[in-house]
Amino acid sequence: MGVHGLTSFVEGNHQFLTEMRLRDCRLVIDGCSLYFQLYFKSGLDQARGGDYDLFAVLVRQFFAALSECAVQPYVVVDGGMDQTDKKFKTLQERTQSKIREAHSLSRGSHGYILPLLAREVFKQVLFELGVPLVQCISEADFEIASLAKQWGCPVLTNDSDFFIFDLKGGYLPFSFFQWNNVSGKSAERYIPARHFTVNRFCMHFNHMNKQLLPLFAVITGNDYTPGKITDIFFSRVEFERVPSGRKSGRSSSPRIEGFLLWLSQFANPADALEMVLVILGGQQKGNLRAQLSTRLKDYQLPQNSSLAQYFLNPQPALPDTQGLPVALVSQPEWLLKMIASGQLSSFVLDVLVHQKVLLVAQVENSHLASSHMTSLSIRKTIYSLLLDKPKQESQMPQTSTQKGRGQGDMTKHSQGKGGLFYTPCVDEYDRHELNLKKNTVEAHQPASVPQLYLTAIDKASAQVRLQVLLGALGVMEHILQPLPSQLCLAVCVTFFWMNNCKPKPTQPLLQAILLGFVYGELSWRRTHPNDPLFGSKASASVCQRLSQLRVNPGQRRGLDLGVAHLLSQWQSCMWVTMFLNQLLCFPLPEPQCAWVFSGSLLHGLEAAIRGGQQSESLLAGDPVAPQLFSILQEALTGPAASANKSRGGGQRQTQQRGRGYEGRGRSNRGRGRGNRSRGMASSNSALDNRFQLLTLDDWQQC
């Protein structure tokens, strides 16, 4: 939620914090706060799509530091939007702000944009390390605080709400958590940190009753408090002036400090609330009481956390099915377990609970259609799997419960032979130029694939689930036999992207993507002791040669916006394809994002190839590297494409007709054709070599 201005106030007054040596304990970690802080404080690339390989190394180093100090981490991440929608306006405003920041970065100015796949990289590293993780149904703050209260251990986050929660183990602000400065002798290694407790904080304000802090948070303003309440209250109260440099040595934030001193005169929250209501006044006093009382409950922690048993049970059950949104109560248990374990994206929660999604802003050409338009048909398949009902159910009249969830407004009616059918729709909030715009999208599965419903996914055969995945990507069902299993999905995504991105990519960009796959595969294999390439000097030499072509942050080379836009489209395709693959219970192995995409590397490789470098020379010295590159190139641009085109032309044409860009996508086609930015091919210079129709049959042989 976040209390406005409180972090700056506390961190600017160090007497509220005490020095701490963190070691040999449990630590509850706000996962979303952690991956944001790690990425943005590291100086990693943001403008070119993100450097996931370097980010993965950073995440591993962080948890290695905890392990060195015998700290046992328990990571909790946010889920979907709150079921009450009380924060949706705030989320829209943040998404709009990120669109502006992404545009700023695209023009060489400042901004903070978390690359699209960073969260997936973070979770994948945690799964690899065996770090316990749970994904909440909605915002995680309350669950994190409840777990830390039950265990009496500290919380690591960067959220100002934790200055309000009364936690015995206290709060460790990430800003002062020196995980990269592990100290002490070998038997007593520790992480230097600063520690906050509510008791110490309240002592500085006339030993005020700590139960008054939730009222302070609500009135000062958080993500759920209407700004009007805050403005009216502070316009009507004159606080005691706090002279600068007073005895306590605090630097002053007049509103926050004055309000805390004002609250300290009350013995209990009830008396303070009554006075606040008197000050706010007006004829809406009863409504205000109910509204404020509801917000105060956000800070009232239970005695026991539903997550404790989940983390400690070797075979975790669902954390808690009580209080689930109505739309989730009847969902299959396998789905809820995958959501809780983080194996299924929170994107799915937003579709099921709200039938609306906020698409993440990327650094791209804001004069062109959003990069997410490229992956629209894949999202339609996801929506169909989640929301479509068998015909007998879809013909039934809607109940009042369904209408109460908003589904009465989120369906399209159509008349068929059997009667009236309901086609579910999802509201997508996406960039249109520099504004956030709502687009209503119908759920749709390609006609060429088996019809599959959510309740039956876990029971469907691997072959059927694979057909649905490949059908959504427009990929023929034979085998990509020579490909390493980790690259199967990435190659399928690249095929889909090639056939749907606007404008078309040039050969240098395609070759850069393939070289990026080779770099990732070699880098991954060299780190695994059981792999034949483990410790290979030849592979290390190739990886070093490729890595030297990265665009470094210190270089004065400007952003190639054409390449950036196309790579943003590729990432959007990978992002939603991973969600689809998860929802289908992994018919293909999930690729390690850290080893298939590095923005600064791909930009550097594209520029080098465009400047005359040959892929053969970049891969020279290691027989495995050129062989893998040749396999990838043959799969995607080889001579078999023309044969497959004649064999499967009917199916391809059907699939292409089903992929049409709807709504604003059509109106933007003309603008895309004329763009001759680097990395893009104009409509008059489309690639001669078309992608081969990929074939996948028995991926276990890959």
Summary of the structure (lengths in Angstrom):
residues: 702
radius of gyration: 27.1
end to end distance: 45.8
largest distance: 84.9
contacts: 2283
relative contact order: 0.11
helix: 52%
strand: 11%
